[in-house]
Amino acid sequence: MSAGNLAAVRLYLSSFRIGNRPDELLRLLRGRTRTALIGNADDYKSPEDRAASLAREVAELRGVGLDQCE
């Protein structure tokens, strides 16, 4: 990634799911809807529970109008 591309990167960090400021997340995205989701390391959970957590996170992103990149 070139230095010119780095200027376009914006991060919205939340310690619990989508957080309590989805309006701020949408503001930072400036109308763009493509997002990346970095899941929490739920190593103590079963694979089924981790998959359910991921599905919930993706549903929350979609609920505010965002698309998760694959």
mmCIF file as Biopython writes it, N, C-alpha, C and O atoms, coordinates in Angstrom:
data_model
#
loop_
_atom_site.group_PDB
_atom_site.id
_atom_site.type_symbol
_atom_site.label_atom_id
_atom_site.label_alt_id
_atom_site.label_comp_id
_atom_site.label_asym_id
_atom_site.label_entity_id
_atom_site.label_seq_id
_atom_site.pdbx_PDB_ins_code
_atom_site.Cartn_x
_atom_site.Cartn_y
_atom_site.Cartn_z
_atom_site.occupancy
_atom_site.B_iso_or_equiv
_atom_site.auth_seq_id
_atom_site.auth_asym_id
_atom_site.pdbx_PDB_model_num
ATOM 1   N N  . MET A ? 1  ? 0.860   -1.175  0.000  1.0 0.0 1  A 1 
ATOM 2   C CA . MET A ? 1  ? 0.000   0.000   0.000  1.0 0.0 1  A 1 
ATOM 3   C C  . MET A ? 1  ? 0.898   1.228   0.000  1.0 0.0 1  A 1 
ATOM 4   O O  . MET A ? 1  ? 1.827   1.339   0.800  1.0 0.0 1  A 1 
ATOM 5   N N  . SER A ? 2  ? 0.609   2.122   -0.891 1.0 0.0 2  A 1 
ATOM 6   C CA . SER A ? 2  ? 1.426   3.320   -0.970 1.0 0.0 2  A 1 
ATOM 7   C C  . SER A ? 2  ? 1.019   4.332   0.092  1.0 0.0 2  A 1 
ATOM 8   O O  . SER A ? 2  ? -0.062  4.226   0.672  1.0 0.0 2  A 1 
ATOM 9   N N  . ALA A ? 3  ? 1.866   5.296   0.343  1.0 0.0 3  A 1 
ATOM 10  C CA . ALA A ? 3  ? 1.581   6.331   1.340  1.0 0.0 3  A 1 
ATOM 11  C C  . ALA A ? 3  ? 0.319   7.111   0.977  1.0 0.0 3  A 1 
ATOM 12  O O  . ALA A ? 3  ? -0.413  7.551   1.865  1.0 0.0 3  A 1 
ATOM 13  N N  . GLY A ? 4  ? 0.059   7.284   -0.309 1.0 0.0 4  A 1 
ATOM 14  C CA . GLY A ? 4  ? -1.151  7.989   -0.737 1.0 0.0 4  A 1 
ATOM 15  C C  . GLY A ? 4  ? -2.417  7.261   -0.337 1.0 0.0 4  A 1 
ATOM 16  O O  . GLY A ? 4  ? -3.418  7.898   -0.009 1.0 0.0 4  A 1 
ATOM 17  N N  . ASN A ? 5  ? -2.391  5.938   -0.360 1.0 0.0 5  A 1 
ATOM 18  C CA . ASN A ? 5  ? -3.554  5.148   0.029  1.0 0.0 5  A 1 
ATOM 19  C C  . ASN A ? 5  ? -3.772  5.158   1.537  1.0 0.0 5  A 1 
ATOM 20  O O  . ASN A ? 5  ? -4.910  5.055   1.995  1.0 0.0 5  A 1 
ATOM 21  N N  . LEU A ? 6  ? -2.722  5.277   2.297  1.0 0.0 6  A 1 
ATOM 22  C CA . LEU A ? 6  ? -2.855  5.256   3.750  1.0 0.0 6  A 1 
ATOM 23  C C  . LEU A ? 6  ? -3.668  6.435   4.273  1.0 0.0 6  A 1 
ATOM 24  O O  . LEU A ? 6  ? -4.313  6.321   5.315  1.0 0.0 6  A 1 
ATOM 25  N N  . ALA A ? 7  ? -3.649  7.535   3.586  1.0 0.0 7  A 1 
ATOM 26  C CA . ALA A ? 7  ? -4.393  8.709   4.023  1.0 0.0 7  A 1 
ATOM 27  C C  . ALA A ? 7  ? -5.887  8.451   4.021  1.0 0.0 7  A 1 
ATOM 28  O O  . ALA A ? 7  ? -6.624  9.143   4.723  1.0 0.0 7  A 1 
ATOM 29  N N  . ALA A ? 8  ? -6.361  7.472   3.252  1.0 0.0 8  A 1 
ATOM 30  C CA . ALA A ? 8  ? -7.787  7.182   3.146  1.0 0.0 8  A 1 
ATOM 31  C C  . ALA A ? 8  ? -8.272  6.194   4.201  1.0 0.0 8  A 1 
ATOM 32  O O  . ALA A ? 8  ? -9.476  5.963   4.310  1.0 0.0 8  A 1 
ATOM 33  N N  . VAL A ? 9  ? -7.383  5.615   4.965  1.0 0.0 9  A 1 
ATOM 34  C CA . VAL A ? 9  ? -7.773  4.619   5.964  1.0 0.0 9  A 1 
ATOM 35  C C  . VAL A ? 9  ? -8.315  5.313   7.200  1.0 0.0 9  A 1 
ATOM 36  O O  . VAL A ? 9  ? -7.687  6.215   7.754  1.0 0.0 9  A 1 
ATOM 37  N N  . ARG A ? 10 ? -9.498  4.874   7.624  1.0 0.0 10 A 1 
ATOM 38  C CA . ARG A ? 10 ? -10.104 5.397   8.846  1.0 0.0 10 A 1 
ATOM 39  C C  . ARG A ? 10 ? -10.457 4.210   9.726  1.0 0.0 10 A 1 
ATOM 40  O O  . ARG A ? 10 ? -10.917 3.179   9.233  1.0 0.0 10 A 1 
ATOM 41  N N  . LEU A ? 11 ? -10.244 4.353   11.013 1.0 0.0 11 A 1 
ATOM 42  C CA . LEU A ? 11 ? -10.554 3.279   11.943 1.0 0.0 11 A 1 
ATOM 43  C C  . LEU A ? 11 ? -11.619 3.708   12.934 1.0 0.0 11 A 1 
ATOM 44  O O  . LEU A ? 11 ? -11.591 4.823   13.456 1.0 0.0 11 A 1 
ATOM 45  N N  . TYR A ? 12 ? -12.542 2.823   13.182 1.0 0.0 12 A 1 
ATOM 46  C CA . TYR A ? 12 ? -13.537 3.006   14.231 1.0 0.0 12 A 1 
ATOM 47  C C  . TYR A ? 12 ? -13.366 1.792   15.124 1.0 0.0 12 A 1 
ATOM 48  O O  . TYR A ? 12 ? -13.677 0.672   14.720 1.0 0.0 12 A 1 
ATOM 49  N N  . LEU A ? 13 ? -12.882 2.003   16.312 1.0 0.0 13 A 1 
ATOM 50  C CA . LEU A ? 13 ? -12.599 0.892   17.214 1.0 0.0 13 A 1 
ATOM 51  C C  . LEU A ? 13 ? -13.644 0.850   18.323 1.0 0.0 13 A 1 
ATOM 52  O O  . LEU A ? 13 ? -13.981 1.869   18.926 1.0 0.0 13 A 1 
ATOM 53  N N  . SER A ? 14 ? -14.135 -0.331  18.569 1.0 0.0 14 A 1 
ATOM 54  C CA . SER A ? 14 ? -15.117 -0.514  19.630 1.0 0.0 14 A 1 
ATOM 55  C C  . SER A ? 14 ? -14.734 -1.753  20.421 1.0 0.0 14 A 1 
ATOM 56  O O  . SER A ? 14 ? -14.368 -2.775  19.840 1.0 0.0 14 A 1 
ATOM 57  N N  . SER A ? 15 ? -14.815 -1.670  21.722 1.0 0.0 15 A 1 
ATOM 58  C CA . SER A ? 15 ? -14.456 -2.823  22.543 1.0 0.0 15 A 1 
ATOM 59  C C  . SER A ? 15 ? -15.636 -3.773  22.719 1.0 0.0 15 A 1 
ATOM 60  O O  . SER A ? 15 ? -15.462 -4.874  23.240 1.0 0.0 15 A 1 
ATOM 61  N N  . PHE A ? 16 ? -16.833 -3.369  22.295 1.0 0.0 16 A 1 
ATOM 62  C CA . PHE A ? 16 ? -17.987 -4.263  22.395 1.0 0.0 16 A 1 
ATOM 63  C C  . PHE A ? 16 ? -18.876 -4.085  21.180 1.0 0.0 16 A 1 
ATOM 64  O O  . PHE A ? 16 ? -19.555 -3.069  21.031 1.0 0.0 16 A 1 
ATOM 65  N N  . ARG A ? 17 ? -18.862 -5.078  20.321 1.0 0.0 17 A 1 
ATOM 66  C CA . ARG A ? 17 ? -19.684 -5.128  19.119 1.0 0.0 17 A 1 
ATOM 67  C C  . ARG A ? 17 ? -19.588 -3.836  18.311 1.0 0.0 17 A 1 
ATOM 68  O O  . ARG A ? 17 ? -18.494 -3.290  18.171 1.0 0.0 17 A 1 
ATOM 69  N N  . ILE A ? 18 ? -20.683 -3.341  17.783 1.0 0.0 18 A 1 
ATOM 70  C CA . ILE A ? 18 ? -20.602 -2.155  16.911 1.0 0.0 18 A 1 
ATOM 71  C C  . ILE A ? 18 ? -20.389 -0.875  17.713 1.0 0.0 18 A 1 
ATOM 72  O O  . ILE A ? 18 ? -20.094 0.173   17.138 1.0 0.0 18 A 1 
ATOM 73  N N  . GLY A ? 19 ? -20.533 -0.950  19.006 1.0 0.0 19 A 1 
ATOM 74  C CA . GLY A ? 19 ? -20.306 0.215   19.860 1.0 0.0 19 A 1 
ATOM 75  C C  . GLY A ? 19 ? -21.556 1.066   20.008 1.0 0.0 19 A 1 
ATOM 76  O O  . GLY A ? 19 ? -22.607 0.754   19.448 1.0 0.0 19 A 1 
ATOM 77  N N  . ASN A ? 20 ? -21.430 2.122   20.756 1.0 0.0 20 A 1 
ATOM 78  C CA . ASN A ? 20 ? -22.581 2.977   21.034 1.0 0.0 20 A 1 
ATOM 79  C C  . ASN A ? 20 ? -22.603 4.240   20.172 1.0 0.0 20 A 1 
ATOM 80  O O  . ASN A ? 20 ? -23.367 5.165   20.449 1.0 0.0 20 A 1 
ATOM 81  N N  . ARG A ? 21 ? -21.766 4.284   19.122 1.0 0.0 21 A 1 
ATOM 82  C CA . ARG A ? 21 ? -21.720 5.459   18.246 1.0 0.0 21 A 1 
ATOM 83  C C  . ARG A ? 21 ? -21.764 5.065   16.769 1.0 0.0 21 A 1 
ATOM 84  O O  . ARG A ? 21 ? -20.897 5.487   16.003 1.0 0.0 21 A 1 
ATOM 85  N N  . PRO A ? 22 ? -22.747 4.272   16.350 1.0 0.0 22 A 1 
ATOM 86  C CA . PRO A ? 22 ? -22.795 3.915   14.934 1.0 0.0 22 A 1 
ATOM 87  C C  . PRO A ? 22 ? -22.930 5.143   14.039 1.0 0.0 22 A 1 
ATOM 88  O O  . PRO A ? 22 ? -22.520 5.107   12.879 1.0 0.0 22 A 1 
ATOM 89  N N  . ASP A ? 23 ? -23.497 6.227   14.560 1.0 0.0 23 A 1 
ATOM 90  C CA . ASP A ? 23 ? -23.583 7.470   13.792 1.0 0.0 23 A 1 
ATOM 91  C C  . ASP A ? 23 ? -22.192 8.014   13.468 1.0 0.0 23 A 1 
ATOM 92  O O  . ASP A ? 23 ? -21.965 8.544   12.380 1.0 0.0 23 A 1 
ATOM 93  N N  . GLU A ? 24 ? -21.273 7.880   14.408 1.0 0.0 24 A 1 
ATOM 94  C CA . GLU A ? 24 ? -19.890 8.326   14.188 1.0 0.0 24 A 1 
ATOM 95  C C  . GLU A ? 24 ? -19.199 7.429   13.167 1.0 0.0 24 A 1 
ATOM 96  O O  . GLU A ? 24 ? -18.440 7.909   12.326 1.0 0.0 24 A 1 
ATOM 97  N N  . LEU A ? 25 ? -19.457 6.155   13.240 1.0 0.0 25 A 1 
ATOM 98  C CA . LEU A ? 25 ? -18.908 5.228   12.258 1.0 0.0 25 A 1 
ATOM 99  C C  . LEU A ? 25 ? -19.370 5.615   10.853 1.0 0.0 25 A 1 
ATOM 100 O O  . LEU A ? 25 ? -18.561 5.670   9.927  1.0 0.0 25 A 1 
ATOM 101 N N  . LEU A ? 26 ? -20.651 5.881   10.694 1.0 0.0 26 A 1 
ATOM 102 C CA . LEU A ? 26 ? -21.173 6.276   9.387  1.0 0.0 26 A 1 
ATOM 103 C C  . LEU A ? 26 ? -20.584 7.603   8.928  1.0 0.0 26 A 1 
ATOM 104 O O  . LEU A ? 26 ? -20.319 7.784   7.740  1.0 0.0 26 A 1 
ATOM 105 N N  . ARG A ? 27 ? -20.377 8.528   9.852  1.0 0.0 27 A 1 
ATOM 106 C CA . ARG A ? 27 ? -19.770 9.823   9.507  1.0 0.0 27 A 1 
ATOM 107 C C  . ARG A ? 27 ? -18.352 9.618   8.986  1.0 0.0 27 A 1 
ATOM 108 O O  . ARG A ? 27 ? -17.961 10.223  7.987  1.0 0.0 27 A 1 
ATOM 109 N N  . LEU A ? 28 ? -17.586 8.770   9.655  1.0 0.0 28 A 1 
ATOM 110 C CA . LEU A ? 28 ? -16.212 8.509   9.230  1.0 0.0 28 A 1 
ATOM 111 C C  . LEU A ? 28 ? -16.160 7.879   7.838  1.0 0.0 28 A 1 
ATOM 112 O O  . LEU A ? 28 ? -15.216 8.114   7.082  1.0 0.0 28 A 1 
ATOM 113 N N  . LEU A ? 29 ? -17.147 7.101   7.509  1.0 0.0 29 A 1 
ATOM 114 C CA . LEU A ? 29 ? -17.164 6.413   6.214  1.0 0.0 29 A 1 
ATOM 115 C C  . LEU A ? 29 ? -17.570 7.311   5.056  1.0 0.0 29 A 1 
ATOM 116 O O  . LEU A ? 29 ? -17.364 6.963   3.893  1.0 0.0 29 A 1 
ATOM 117 N N  . ARG A ? 30 ? -18.146 8.469   5.372  1.0 0.0 30 A 1 
ATOM 118 C CA . ARG A ? 30 ? -18.496 9.463   4.347  1.0 0.0 30 A 1 
ATOM 119 C C  . ARG A ? 30 ? -19.272 8.863   3.180  1.0 0.0 30 A 1 
ATOM 120 O O  . ARG A ? 30 ? -18.947 9.110   2.018  1.0 0.0 30 A 1 
ATOM 121 N N  . GLY A ? 31 ? -20.280 8.088   3.488  1.0 0.0 31 A 1 
ATOM 122 C CA . GLY A ? 31 ? -21.139 7.523   2.450  1.0 0.0 31 A 1 
ATOM 123 C C  . GLY A ? 31 ? -20.681 6.194   1.879  1.0 0.0 31 A 1 
ATOM 124 O O  . GLY A ? 31 ? -21.434 5.540   1.158  1.0 0.0 31 A 1 
ATOM 125 N N  . ARG A ? 32 ? -19.472 5.790   2.184  1.0 0.0 32 A 1 
ATOM 126 C CA . ARG A ? 32 ? -19.008 4.488   1.704  1.0 0.0 32 A 1 
ATOM 127 C C  . ARG A ? 32 ? -19.629 3.401   2.578  1.0 0.0 32 A 1 
ATOM 128 O O  . ARG A ? 32 ? -19.915 3.639   3.751  1.0 0.0 32 A 1 
ATOM 129 N N  . THR A ? 33 ? -19.837 2.230   2.027  1.0 0.0 33 A 1 
ATOM 130 C CA . THR A ? 33 ? -20.478 1.158   2.793  1.0 0.0 33 A 1 
ATOM 131 C C  . THR A ? 33 ? -19.613 -0.084  2.945  1.0 0.0 33 A 1 
ATOM 132 O O  . THR A ? 33 ? -19.993 -1.011  3.659  1.0 0.0 33 A 1 
ATOM 133 N N  . ARG A ? 34 ? -18.469 -0.122  2.295  1.0 0.0 34 A 1 
ATOM 134 C CA . ARG A ? 34 ? -17.606 -1.300  2.373  1.0 0.0 34 A 1 
ATOM 135 C C  . ARG A ? 34 ? -16.769 -1.229  3.637  1.0 0.0 34 A 1 
ATOM 136 O O  . ARG A ? 34 ? -16.054 -0.253  3.861  1.0 0.0 34 A 1 
ATOM 137 N N  . THR A ? 35 ? -16.858 -2.258  4.460  1.0 0.0 35 A 1 
ATOM 138 C CA . THR A ? 35 ? -16.149 -2.277  5.734  1.0 0.0 35 A 1 
ATOM 139 C C  . THR A ? 35 ? -15.413 -3.596  5.930  1.0 0.0 35 A 1 
ATOM 140 O O  . THR A ? 35 ? -15.691 -4.584  5.249  1.0 0.0 35 A 1 
ATOM 141 N N  . ALA A ? 36 ? -14.493 -3.599  6.847  1.0 0.0 36 A 1 
ATOM 142 C CA . ALA A ? 36 ? -13.805 -4.819  7.255  1.0 0.0 36 A 1 
ATOM 143 C C  . ALA A ? 36 ? -14.145 -5.075  8.717  1.0 0.0 36 A 1 
ATOM 144 O O  . ALA A ? 36 ? -14.259 -4.144  9.513  1.0 0.0 36 A 1 
ATOM 145 N N  . LEU A ? 37 ? -14.302 -6.321  9.050  1.0 0.0 37 A 1 
ATOM 146 C CA . LEU A ? 37 ? -14.613 -6.713  10.415 1.0 0.0 37 A 1 
ATOM 147 C C  . LEU A ? 37 ? -13.484 -7.589  10.931 1.0 0.0 37 A 1 
ATOM 148 O O  . LEU A ? 37 ? -13.169 -8.622  10.339 1.0 0.0 37 A 1 
ATOM 149 N N  . ILE A ? 38 ? -12.885 -7.180  12.020 1.0 0.0 38 A 1 
ATOM 150 C CA . ILE A ? 38 ? -11.848 -7.980  12.668 1.0 0.0 38 A 1 
ATOM 151 C C  . ILE A ? 38 ? -12.466 -8.526  13.937 1.0 0.0 38 A 1 
ATOM 152 O O  . ILE A ? 38 ? -12.702 -7.791  14.895 1.0 0.0 38 A 1 
ATOM 153 N N  . GLY A ? 39 ? -12.721 -9.799  13.935 1.0 0.0 39 A 1 
ATOM 154 C CA . GLY A ? 39 ? -13.401 -10.437 15.057 1.0 0.0 39 A 1 
ATOM 155 C C  . GLY A ? 39 ? -12.511 -10.577 16.276 1.0 0.0 39 A 1 
ATOM 156 O O  . GLY A ? 39 ? -11.287 -10.670 16.176 1.0 0.0 39 A 1 
ATOM 157 N N  . ASN A ? 40 ? -13.152 -10.590 17.413 1.0 0.0 40 A 1 
ATOM 158 C CA . ASN A ? 40 ? -12.467 -10.789 18.672 1.0 0.0 40 A 1 
ATOM 159 C C  . ASN A ? 40 ? -11.977 -12.236 18.757 1.0 0.0 40 A 1 
ATOM 160 O O  . ASN A ? 40 ? -12.602 -13.137 18.198 1.0 0.0 40 A 1 
ATOM 161 N N  . ALA A ? 41 ? -10.895 -12.453 19.432 1.0 0.0 41 A 1 
ATOM 162 C CA . ALA A ? 41 ? -10.368 -13.805 19.621 1.0 0.0 41 A 1 
ATOM 163 C C  . ALA A ? 41 ? -11.183 -14.506 20.700 1.0 0.0 41 A 1 
ATOM 164 O O  . ALA A ? 41 ? -10.858 -14.438 21.885 1.0 0.0 41 A 1 
ATOM 165 N N  . ASP A ? 42 ? -12.232 -15.174 20.275 1.0 0.0 42 A 1 
ATOM 166 C CA . ASP A ? 42 ? -13.100 -15.903 21.207 1.0 0.0 42 A 1 
ATOM 167 C C  . ASP A ? 42 ? -12.634 -17.349 21.327 1.0 0.0 42 A 1 
ATOM 168 O O  . ASP A ? 42 ? -13.421 -18.275 21.132 1.0 0.0 42 A 1 
ATOM 169 N N  . ASP A ? 43 ? -11.375 -17.541 21.642 1.0 0.0 43 A 1 
ATOM 170 C CA . ASP A ? 43 ? -10.801 -18.882 21.677 1.0 0.0 43 A 1 
ATOM 171 C C  . ASP A ? 43 ? -11.476 -19.803 22.682 1.0 0.0 43 A 1 
ATOM 172 O O  . ASP A ? 43 ? -11.447 -21.024 22.527 1.0 0.0 43 A 1 
ATOM 173 N N  . TYR A ? 44 ? -12.069 -19.236 23.690 1.0 0.0 44 A 1 
ATOM 174 C CA . TYR A ? 44 ? -12.705 -20.051 24.721 1.0 0.0 44 A 1 
ATOM 175 C C  . TYR A ? 44 ? -14.070 -20.579 24.274 1.0 0.0 44 A 1 
ATOM 176 O O  . TYR A ? 44 ? -14.647 -21.446 24.931 1.0 0.0 44 A 1 
ATOM 177 N N  . LYS A ? 45 ? -14.582 -20.062 23.163 1.0 0.0 45 A 1 
ATOM 178 C CA . LYS A ? 45 ? -15.892 -20.480 22.664 1.0 0.0 45 A 1 
ATOM 179 C C  . LYS A ? 45 ? -15.753 -21.653 21.698 1.0 0.0 45 A 1 
ATOM 180 O O  . LYS A ? 45 ? -14.698 -21.877 21.104 1.0 0.0 45 A 1 
ATOM 181 N N  . SER A ? 46 ? -16.842 -22.386 21.563 1.0 0.0 46 A 1 
ATOM 182 C CA . SER A ? 46 ? -16.867 -23.473 20.589 1.0 0.0 46 A 1 
ATOM 183 C C  . SER A ? 46 ? -16.899 -22.871 19.180 1.0 0.0 46 A 1 
ATOM 184 O O  . SER A ? 46 ? -17.264 -21.706 19.016 1.0 0.0 46 A 1 
ATOM 185 N N  . PRO A ? 47 ? -16.523 -23.647 18.168 1.0 0.0 47 A 1 
ATOM 186 C CA . PRO A ? 47 ? -16.590 -23.136 16.794 1.0 0.0 47 A 1 
ATOM 187 C C  . PRO A ? 47 ? -17.998 -22.653 16.424 1.0 0.0 47 A 1 
ATOM 188 O O  . PRO A ? 47 ? -18.147 -21.667 15.702 1.0 0.0 47 A 1 
ATOM 189 N N  . GLU A ? 48 ? -19.008 -23.337 16.910 1.0 0.0 48 A 1 
ATOM 190 C CA . GLU A ? 48 ? -20.398 -22.938 16.628 1.0 0.0 48 A 1 
ATOM 191 C C  . GLU A ? 48 ? -20.716 -21.587 17.249 1.0 0.0 48 A 1 
ATOM 192 O O  . GLU A ? 48 ? -21.353 -20.746 16.615 1.0 0.0 48 A 1 
ATOM 193 N N  . ASP A ? 49 ? -20.271 -21.371 18.500 1.0 0.0 49 A 1 
ATOM 194 C CA . ASP A ? 49 ? -20.513 -20.093 19.175 1.0 0.0 49 A 1 
ATOM 195 C C  . ASP A ? 49 ? -19.732 -18.962 18.514 1.0 0.0 49 A 1 
ATOM 196 O O  . ASP A ? 49 ? -20.231 -17.841 18.419 1.0 0.0 49 A 1 
ATOM 197 N N  . ARG A ? 50 ? -18.504 -19.244 18.054 1.0 0.0 50 A 1 
ATOM 198 C CA . ARG A ? 50 ? -17.736 -18.217 17.339 1.0 0.0 50 A 1 
ATOM 199 C C  . ARG A ? 50 ? -18.431 -17.836 16.035 1.0 0.0 50 A 1 
ATOM 200 O O  . ARG A ? 50 ? -18.482 -16.660 15.674 1.0 0.0 50 A 1 
ATOM 201 N N  . ALA A ? 51 ? -18.966 -18.833 15.331 1.0 0.0 51 A 1 
ATOM 202 C CA . ALA A ? 51 ? -19.682 -18.560 14.079 1.0 0.0 51 A 1 
ATOM 203 C C  . ALA A ? 51 ? -20.937 -17.733 14.353 1.0 0.0 51 A 1 
ATOM 204 O O  . ALA A ? 51 ? -21.268 -16.834 13.580 1.0 0.0 51 A 1 
ATOM 205 N N  . ALA A ? 52 ? -21.634 -18.028 15.442 1.0 0.0 52 A 1 
ATOM 206 C CA . ALA A ? 52 ? -22.832 -17.262 15.801 1.0 0.0 52 A 1 
ATOM 207 C C  . ALA A ? 52 ? -22.465 -15.824 16.155 1.0 0.0 52 A 1 
ATOM 208 O O  . ALA A ? 52 ? -23.193 -14.901 15.791 1.0 0.0 52 A 1 
ATOM 209 N N  . SER A ? 53 ? -21.349 -15.615 16.859 1.0 0.0 53 A 1 
ATOM 210 C CA . SER A ? 53 ? -20.893 -14.266 17.203 1.0 0.0 53 A 1 
ATOM 211 C C  . SER A ? 53 ? -20.562 -13.477 15.943 1.0 0.0 53 A 1 
ATOM 212 O O  . SER A ? 53 ? -20.929 -12.308 15.821 1.0 0.0 53 A 1 
ATOM 213 N N  . LEU A ? 54 ? -19.876 -14.113 15.014 1.0 0.0 54 A 1 
ATOM 214 C CA . LEU A ? 54 ? -19.526 -13.451 13.759 1.0 0.0 54 A 1 
ATOM 215 C C  . LEU A ? 54 ? -20.786 -13.075 12.983 1.0 0.0 54 A 1 
ATOM 216 O O  . LEU A ? 54 ? -20.883 -11.969 12.453 1.0 0.0 54 A 1 
ATOM 217 N N  . ALA A ? 55 ? -21.743 -13.987 12.918 1.0 0.0 55 A 1 
ATOM 218 C CA . ALA A ? 55 ? -22.992 -13.706 12.208 1.0 0.0 55 A 1 
ATOM 219 C C  . ALA A ? 55 ? -23.714 -12.519 12.841 1.0 0.0 55 A 1 
ATOM 220 O O  . ALA A ? 55 ? -24.276 -11.688 12.127 1.0 0.0 55 A 1 
ATOM 221 N N  . ARG A ? 56 ? -23.704 -12.431 14.155 1.0 0.0 56 A 1 
ATOM 222 C CA . ARG A ? 56 ? -24.347 -11.305 14.854 1.0 0.0 56 A 1 
ATOM 223 C C  . ARG A ? 56 ? -23.646 -9.995  14.508 1.0 0.0 56 A 1 
ATOM 224 O O  . ARG A ? 56 ? -24.306 -8.983  14.270 1.0 0.0 56 A 1 
ATOM 225 N N  . GLU A ? 57 ? -22.314 -10.008 14.479 1.0 0.0 57 A 1 
ATOM 226 C CA . GLU A ? 57 ? -21.554 -8.805  14.144 1.0 0.0 57 A 1 
ATOM 227 C C  . GLU A ? 57 ? -21.851 -8.343  12.717 1.0 0.0 57 A 1 
ATOM 228 O O  . GLU A ? 57 ? -22.050 -7.153  12.475 1.0 0.0 57 A 1 
ATOM 229 N N  . VAL A ? 58 ? -21.878 -9.278  11.786 1.0 0.0 58 A 1 
ATOM 230 C CA . VAL A ? 58 ? -22.173 -8.945  10.392 1.0 0.0 58 A 1 
ATOM 231 C C  . VAL A ? 58 ? -23.591 -8.383  10.278 1.0 0.0 58 A 1 
ATOM 232 O O  . VAL A ? 58 ? -23.820 -7.422  9.544  1.0 0.0 58 A 1 
ATOM 233 N N  . ALA A ? 59 ? -24.537 -8.974  10.998 1.0 0.0 59 A 1 
ATOM 234 C CA . ALA A ? 59 ? -25.919 -8.483  10.983 1.0 0.0 59 A 1 
ATOM 235 C C  . ALA A ? 59 ? -25.999 -7.056  11.520 1.0 0.0 59 A 1 
ATOM 236 O O  . ALA A ? 59 ? -26.769 -6.245  11.007 1.0 0.0 59 A 1 
ATOM 237 N N  . GLU A ? 60 ? -25.209 -6.745  12.547 1.0 0.0 60 A 1 
ATOM 238 C CA . GLU A ? 60 ? -25.195 -5.377  13.081 1.0 0.0 60 A 1 
ATOM 239 C C  . GLU A ? 60 ? -24.666 -4.390  12.047 1.0 0.0 60 A 1 
ATOM 240 O O  . GLU A ? 60 ? -25.218 -3.301  11.889 1.0 0.0 60 A 1 
ATOM 241 N N  . LEU A ? 61 ? -23.598 -4.764  11.343 1.0 0.0 61 A 1 
ATOM 242 C CA . LEU A ? 61 ? -23.067 -3.892  10.295 1.0 0.0 61 A 1 
ATOM 243 C C  . LEU A ? 61 ? -24.112 -3.660  9.210  1.0 0.0 61 A 1 
ATOM 244 O O  . LEU A ? 61 ? -24.337 -2.531  8.776  1.0 0.0 61 A 1 
ATOM 245 N N  . ARG A ? 62 ? -24.736 -4.736  8.788  1.0 0.0 62 A 1 
ATOM 246 C CA . ARG A ? 62 ? -25.770 -4.614  7.755  1.0 0.0 62 A 1 
ATOM 247 C C  . ARG A ? 62 ? -26.950 -3.792  8.258  1.0 0.0 62 A 1 
ATOM 248 O O  . ARG A ? 62 ? -27.588 -3.084  7.479  1.0 0.0 62 A 1 
ATOM 249 N N  . GLY A ? 63 ? -27.241 -3.880  9.543  1.0 0.0 63 A 1 
ATOM 250 C CA . GLY A ? 63 ? -28.354 -3.148  10.129 1.0 0.0 63 A 1 
ATOM 251 C C  . GLY A ? 63 ? -28.202 -1.645  10.052 1.0 0.0 63 A 1 
ATOM 252 O O  . GLY A ? 63 ? -29.198 -0.922  10.066 1.0 0.0 63 A 1 
ATOM 253 N N  . VAL A ? 64 ? -26.972 -1.162  9.971  1.0 0.0 64 A 1 
ATOM 254 C CA . VAL A ? 64 ? -26.753 0.292   9.825  1.0 0.0 64 A 1 
ATOM 255 C C  . VAL A ? 64 ? -26.390 0.638   8.376  1.0 0.0 64 A 1 
ATOM 256 O O  . VAL A ? 64 ? -25.986 1.763   8.081  1.0 0.0 64 A 1 
ATOM 257 N N  . GLY A ? 65 ? -26.539 -0.346  7.474  1.0 0.0 65 A 1 
ATOM 258 C CA . GLY A ? 65 ? -26.346 -0.078  6.047  1.0 0.0 65 A 1 
ATOM 259 C C  . GLY A ? 65 ? -24.958 -0.346  5.508  1.0 0.0 65 A 1 
ATOM 260 O O  . GLY A ? 65 ? -24.600 0.154   4.442  1.0 0.0 65 A 1 
ATOM 261 N N  . LEU A ? 66 ? -24.167 -1.133  6.232  1.0 0.0 66 A 1 
ATOM 262 C CA . LEU A ? 66 ? -22.797 -1.392  5.787  1.0 0.0 66 A 1 
ATOM 263 C C  . LEU A ? 66 ? -22.662 -2.811  5.233  1.0 0.0 66 A 1 
ATOM 264 O O  . LEU A ? 66 ? -23.429 -3.707  5.586  1.0 0.0 66 A 1 
ATOM 265 N N  . ASP A ? 67 ? -21.679 -2.995  4.367  1.0 0.0 67 A 1 
ATOM 266 C CA . ASP A ? 67 ? -21.372 -4.297  3.789  1.0 0.0 67 A 1 
ATOM 267 C C  . ASP A ? 67 ? -20.015 -4.751  4.299  1.0 0.0 67 A 1 
ATOM 268 O O  . ASP A ? 67 ? -19.069 -3.965  4.353  1.0 0.0 67 A 1 
ATOM 269 N N  . GLN A ? 68 ? -19.924 -6.001  4.666  1.0 0.0 68 A 1 
ATOM 270 C CA . GLN A ? 68 ? -18.642 -6.542  5.105  1.0 0.0 68 A 1 
ATOM 271 C C  . GLN A ? 68 ? -17.892 -7.055  3.884  1.0 0.0 68 A 1 
ATOM 272 O O  . GLN A ? 68 ? -18.453 -7.792  3.072  1.0 0.0 68 A 1 
ATOM 273 N N  . CYS A ? 69 ? -16.623 -6.668  3.750  1.0 0.0 69 A 1 
ATOM 274 C CA . CYS A ? 69 ? -15.825 -7.216  2.666  1.0 0.0 69 A 1 
ATOM 275 C C  . CYS A ? 69 ? -15.519 -8.677  2.999  1.0 0.0 69 A 1 
ATOM 276 O O  . CYS A ? 69 ? -15.363 -9.056  4.160  1.0 0.0 69 A 1 
ATOM 277 N N  . GLU A ? 70 ? -15.444 -9.450  1.973  1.0 0.0 70 A 1 
ATOM 278 C CA . GLU A ? 70 ? -15.129 -10.883 2.138  1.0 0.0 70 A 1 
ATOM 279 C C  . GLU A ? 70 ? -13.655 -11.086 2.022  1.0 0.0 70 A 1 
ATOM 280 O O  . GLU A ? 70 ? -13.177 -12.215 2.130  1.0 0.0 70 A 1 
#
